[in-house]
Amino acid sequence: MMYRNSVIESLQVLENVRNQVFTQVVNLASHGEYKEVLDVFEEGDEYTFDMSQFEESVDVNIRKLMNLCHDIELVYNSIQNVNAVGGEELTF
């Protein structure tokens, strides 16, 4: 495997991990601090959550996971920029 392919694969892994961590933020919030808000959704409902919706959380676990999401994004952006990886190269 060529070096560039490994870099691209690393970016894809980072994106996947960041999405998984953010999913856990939503899961924690739905069982804790944001339970009442998220209880209005019924099974099968679709809603796209945004990181900004959890920025003001008082839950220490959510805050730590949000910090991790931000750190992953910083590393992702840095690797992408240093290696001039275009969005078209990152398709799964």
Buried (B, 14 or more C-beta within 10 A) or exposed (E): EEEEEEBBEBBBEBBEBBEEBBEBBBEBBBEBBBEEEBEEEEEEEEEEBEEEEBEEBEBEBBBEBBEBBEEBBEBBEEBBEEBEBEEEBBEE
